[in-house]
Amino acid sequence: MERIVDIGTEGLHLAMHRGFLTVSKDRDEVGRIALDDVHAVILHAHGCTWTGNLVAALAERGSPIVFCNTHHSPVAVTLPIAGFHAQGGRMRAQWDAGKPLAKQLWQRIVRAKITMQGALLAQRATPEASAFALLARRVRSGDPDNLEAQAARRYWPALMGRDFRRDRDAAGANALLNYGYAVLRATVARAIVAAGLHPTIGIFHVNRGNAFALADDLVEPFRPLVDALVVALVAQGVETLDPAVKRRFARLIAFDVKVGGEMSPVSVAAQRLAQSLARSFETTRSELALFDPPTAADWAMLARPLDPTGEA
């Protein structure tokens, strides 16, 4: 089973030994995990050290290391240079993709995100939910009307309360959102590289300083899964990250969603989405494999309270 390894304690040393990622403190080993089981490593503690052969071994397996700032937002990610056997051809097709195709792909992504937001609000019996289906249908190629932003202005007050403001540098619920998004961003970035695509070449996000623009594009429909968990945690009085809460977020990659009539974990759904994007570039047709919104029962699973052991 793939696992998210979160490092939040200062003074730890990460290394590789006989196929394992080992964690030591003051030269004493305090934990280990098989490298083949590592989905991603998330580093929050800036006083940690690691070995170069560990970074290389994780890269060979396509497992990213995500470096976060004090607000749990990603600031750097390590990923392999090569992996997919047809990587050169796919990257060429990605680079050569015309604006019409990119706009069609972004239209599909924005529609999926707004539909997910509406589904979450509907599950919470929020009156504003009914407007989101209409907003999703109105999204045109390239989203020239910026309906994504219009939906966001309605979404956050409806979901988190009128006083809430999405601020990546704030604590509380915002820090929880940052951490959850970091987990899913790492999952999507891993899937992108495994599909033979370059994470810097985005569909919509094109900031020169963003080395993972494509990951920021494809992660959009997944974000409401994090939002649902954060709302549930805040309702339970949780507003700070501790090991139990981090485990809840890490298990998001195993949460099942329906893609093409089949149930798949989020990690697999990300892979299918990235592979379908690669095919879209190769065929010059928008053929994204997007997942369906969860059922009411599935949304409720995300909201289950923590028990004393930190399990859902």
JOVEN-V437773 format. One record per residue. N is the residue number from 1. RES is the residue in one small letter. PSI is psi in whole degrees, -180 to 180 (none if undefined). Layout:
# JOVEN-V437773
n	res	psi
N	RES	PSI
N	RES	PSI
This chain:
# JOVEN-V437773
n	res	psi
1	m	130
2	e	143
3	r	149
4	i	126
5	v	116
6	d	127
7	i	106
8	g	5
9	t	132
10	e	154
11	g	11
12	l	155
13	h	125
14	l	133
15	a	176
16	m	136
17	h	113
18	r	49
19	g	9
20	f	147
21	l	121
22	t	146
23	v	124
24	s	154
25	k	125
26	d	43
27	r	-1
28	d	130
29	e	130
30	v	-6
31	g	159
32	r	155
33	i	141
34	a	134
35	l	-35
36	d	-14
37	d	-3
38	v	116
39	h	-43
40	a	157
41	v	130
42	i	120
43	l	121
44	h	-29
45	a	113
46	h	-8
47	g	14
48	c	160
49	t	160
50	w	161
51	t	152
52	g	-35
53	n	-26
54	l	-46
55	v	-43
56	a	-41
57	a	-40
58	l	-41
59	a	-40
60	e	-27
61	r	1
62	g	20
63	s	114
64	p	152
65	i	122
66	v	120
67	f	126
68	c	155
69	n	-172
70	t	-16
71	h	11
72	h	20
73	s	138
74	p	138
75	v	-16
76	a	152
77	v	138
78	t	137
79	l	158
80	p	152
81	i	-37
82	a	162
83	g	-69
84	f	138
85	h	-27
86	a	30
87	q	-43
88	g	-46
89	g	-40
90	r	-39
91	m	-36
92	r	-44
93	a	-38
94	q	-45
95	w	-37
96	d	-5
97	a	132
98	g	165
99	k	-39
100	p	-43
101	l	-45
102	a	-40
103	k	-39
104	q	-41
105	l	-43
106	w	-36
107	q	-46
108	r	-41
109	i	-45
110	v	-42
111	r	-43
112	a	-40
113	k	-47
114	i	-38
115	t	-41
116	m	-42
117	q	-44
118	g	-38
119	a	-40
120	l	-43
121	l	-38
122	a	-39
123	q	-29
124	r	8
125	a	41
126	t	128
127	p	-33
128	e	-11
129	a	-34
130	s	-25
131	a	-20
132	f	-31
133	a	-40
134	l	-43
135	l	-42
136	a	-42
137	r	-28
138	r	-9
139	v	123
140	r	172
141	s	123
142	g	-4
143	d	57
144	p	-22
145	d	1
146	n	48
147	l	-22
148	e	-46
149	a	-39
150	q	-41
151	a	-41
152	a	-39
153	r	-29
154	r	-34
155	y	-51
156	w	-46
157	p	-38
158	a	-35
159	l	-44
160	m	-5
161	g	153
162	r	-24
163	d	-7
164	f	139
165	r	128
166	r	113
167	d	113
168	r	-16
169	d	9
170	a	163
171	a	-165
172	g	-134
173	a	-35
174	n	-40
175	a	-38
176	l	-43
177	l	-44
178	n	-45
179	y	-46
180	g	-42
181	y	-35
182	a	-40
183	v	-48
184	l	-34
185	r	-40
186	a	-40
187	t	-44
188	v	-41
189	a	-41
190	r	-44
191	a	-37
192	i	-48
193	v	-40
194	a	-26
195	a	1
196	g	20
197	l	162
198	h	124
199	p	-16
200	t	-28
201	i	97
202	g	168
203	i	-48
204	f	-49
205	h	120
206	v	19
207	n	128
208	r	-29
209	g	2
210	n	105
211	a	-7
212	f	46
213	a	-40
214	l	-36
215	a	-38
216	d	-28
217	d	-54
218	l	-20
219	v	-16
220	e	-49
221	p	-20
222	f	-20
223	r	-41
224	p	-21
225	l	-43
226	v	-44
227	d	-42
228	a	-42
229	l	-41
230	v	-43
231	v	-42
232	a	-42
233	l	-44
234	v	-39
235	a	-26
236	q	5
237	g	14
238	v	121
239	e	9
240	t	152
241	l	126
242	d	174
243	p	-39
244	a	-42
245	v	-40
246	k	-37
247	r	-37
248	r	-45
249	f	-39
250	a	-32
251	r	-6
252	l	-31
253	i	-17
254	a	-1
255	f	132
256	d	133
257	v	162
258	k	123
259	v	117
260	g	34
261	g	0
262	e	143
263	m	132
264	s	148
265	p	156
266	v	-39
267	s	-38
268	v	-38
269	a	-38
270	a	-40
271	q	-44
272	r	-37
273	l	-44
274	a	-41
275	q	-39
276	s	-32
277	l	-42
278	a	-42
279	r	-35
280	s	-41
281	f	-40
282	e	-37
283	t	-9
284	t	30
285	r	142
286	s	107
287	e	49
288	l	135
289	a	83
290	l	150
291	f	158
292	d	153
293	p	145
294	p	156
295	t	170
296	a	-39
297	a	-38
298	d	-42
299	w	-41
300	a	-31
301	m	-37
302	l	-26
303	a	3
304	r	137
305	p	158
306	l	141
307	d	177
308	p	-20
309	t	-7
310	g	3
311	e	157
312	a	none
